[in-house]
Amino acid sequence: MESVNMHEAKTRLSQLVAQAAKGEGFIIAKAGKPVVRVTAIDSPEKGQQKRIGFMAGEFTVPDDFDRMGQEEIAEMFGG
């Protein structure tokens, strides 16, 4: 997460807000000390974001997955 000082935040506010709206929040610091974190309103709360395993149980992987298309691949590489 990008950290900007107060003066820079004033200068680049429109750009920083557009960045936050895309999901890339930023921190405003005063005298090098973080003061506030700016994120989009609809961004998930810290710890709320789940990525790994979000489709658990939604599909199954065939047992022969690692051998699917084996003949075609061998032909493509002159086998």
C-alpha positions in Angstrom: 0.0 0.0 0.0 1.4 3.3 -1.0 2.2 5.9 1.6 2.1 9.6 0.8 2.8 12.7 2.9 0.0 15.3 3.6 1.3 17.8 1.1 1.6 15.2 -1.7 -1.9 13.9 -0.9 -3.3 17.4 -1.3 -1.5 17.8 -4.6 -2.4 14.4 -6.0 -5.8 13.9 -4.4 -7.8 13.2 -7.6 -5.2 10.7 -8.8 -5.1 9.0 -5.4 -8.9 8.8 -5.1 -9.1 7.2 -8.6 -6.4 4.7 -7.5 -8.4 3.9 -4.3 -11.6 3.5 -6.3 -9.8 0.7 -8.3 -9.0 -1.1 -5.1 -5.5 0.2 -4.5 -5.8 2.1 -1.2 -3.1 4.4 0.2 -1.9 5.8 3.5 -1.6 9.5 4.3 1.3 10.3 6.7 2.1 13.4 8.6 5.8 14.0 9.5 6.5 10.4 8.3 3.9 8.9 10.8 0.9 7.1 9.2 -2.3 8.9 10.1 -5.1 7.5 7.9 -5.7 4.7 5.4 -7.9 5.5 2.4 -9.7 2.7 0.6 -12.8 2.5 -1.6 -16.1 2.3 0.3 -17.0 -1.1 -1.3 -13.6 -2.6 -0.6 -13.6 -5.6 1.8 -12.5 -5.1 5.4 -9.1 -6.3 6.5 -9.3 -10.1 6.9 -12.5 -10.3 4.9 -10.9 -11.0 1.6 -10.9 -14.7 0.8 -9.1 -15.9 -2.3 -7.8 -19.3 -1.8 -10.5 -22.0 -1.8 -13.3 -19.7 -2.8 -14.7 -22.2 -5.2 -14.3 -25.3 -3.0 -17.0 -27.9 -3.8 -18.0 -26.1 -7.0 -16.4 -28.5 -9.4 -14.4 -31.8 -9.5 -11.2 -32.6 -11.2 -11.2 -35.8 -13.3 -8.9 -38.6 -12.1 -7.1 -38.6 -15.5 -6.6 -34.8 -15.5 -2.8 -35.1 -15.7 -3.1 -37.4 -18.8 -5.8 -35.6 -20.7 -4.7 -34.8 -24.3 -1.6 -36.9 -23.8 -1.7 -38.3 -27.4 -2.3 -35.0 -29.0 0.5 -33.3 -27.1 2.9 -36.1 -28.1 1.9 -35.7 -31.7 2.5 -32.0 -31.6 6.1 -32.6 -30.3 6.8 -35.3 -32.9 6.2 -38.3 -30.6 
